[in-house]
Amino acid sequence: MTLWQDGNSVSGEYIYDDGVISGTMDGKNFRGYWREANNAKQCGPSNEWSGPVVLRFSDDGKSFTGSWGYCSTDINSLDPNGSGWTGTLKEGATGYTQTECEAAGRYWCNGDCQINPCGTDITQTQCEAAGKFWCNGACQITSCTQTPANCNIKIDGLTVTGTRAVNQDVTFSVSASTACNDTLYYRFSVHPDYGSAGYDGTHWSSMTSTEYVSSNSLAYKFSQAGDYIVVVWVVKDTANSNPTGVPIIGWSVQID
């Protein structure tokens, strides 16, 4: 586990399952939340965490004891003197073995455990895909404000309003955001014959004159009656016309 402290805020990560930890210090006691790649994220700030954790550090700050739980656990019930999580300080990045470093998804460079490959600049896309934070042109564990945040796009929903009839405005509005307040772009696509034998999943049409638009709301007129499905992609980078892992949301619409 690697920890960073800024004032009374503490954030960090650990090797197991791409773990991340975040919280605050009160004297020797840490209280916060953890998350891992293969655990549900249902509690803590923005409901982006897998459960609470409390730690108690020694007087010299070089060891700790503690306890953890899942989201159903009351953080106030956790014992900071427990043995669920314990640790002893390793001095510097060279304290890690190459095996430990690579198991954490890091790079072993000249005897040090690093985020970036040796002598290679990592792109913003690669950085964010690894669950790190792109801050002022560098790949970091914490965000630029030192407040841990999930910079991935979160889609909260899609609403459909208007008269669902031929040549009438039907408005599709997407609610999406990132904790890092990134600029988002939207790709509205439609496919006819949804739910019938004519639907093949390949005849998508753009609902806008350009592939991506900056507005999260679109008024669209359907020229023919029928059953349609509308799918919206949300991205931060419009350069890649066919990105993978992009959040999408869909809605079926019957036009009379």
ZIVENGI-V240347 format. One record per backbone hydrogen bond with DSSP energy under -1.0 kcal/mol. CO is the residue of the C=O (numbers start at 0). NH is the residue of the N-H. If there is no record, write none. Layout:
CO;NH + CO;NH
This chain:
1;12 + 3;10 + 5;8 + 7;24 + 8;5 + 9;22 + 10;3 + 11;20 + 12;1 + 14;17 + 15;18 + 16;36 + 18;13 + 19;34 + 20;11 + 21;32 + 22;9 + 23;30 + 25;28 + 27;56 + 28;25 + 29;54 + 30;23 + 31;52 + 32;21 + 33;49 + 33;50 + 34;19 + 35;38 + 42;48 + 43;46 + 44;47 + 48;41 + 48;42 + 50;33 + 51;68 + 52;31 + 53;66 + 54;29 + 55;64 + 57;60 + 61;88 + 62;57 + 63;86 + 64;55 + 65;83 + 65;84 + 66;53 + 69;72 + 73;76 + 74;77 + 78;81 + 81;65 + 86;63 + 91;94 + 92;95 + 96;100 + 97;101 + 98;102 + 99;103 + 100;105 + 101;104 + 106;113 + 108;111 + 111;108 + 113;106 + 116;119 + 122;126 + 123;127 + 124;128 + 125;129 + 126;131 + 127;130 + 132;139 + 134;137 + 137;134 + 139;132 + 142;145 + 149;178 + 153;176 + 156;174 + 158;172 + 160;170 + 162;164 + 163;255 + 164;167 + 169;219 + 170;160 + 171;217 + 172;158 + 174;155 + 174;156 + 176;153 + 177;180 + 184;234 + 185;212 + 186;232 + 187;206 + 188;230 + 189;204 + 190;228 + 192;195 + 195;198 + 201;203 + 204;189 + 212;185 + 215;173 + 217;171 + 219;169 + 221;166 + 225;254 + 226;193 + 227;252 + 228;190 + 229;250 + 230;188 + 231;248 + 232;186 + 234;184 + 246;233 + 248;231 + 250;229 + 252;227 + 254;225
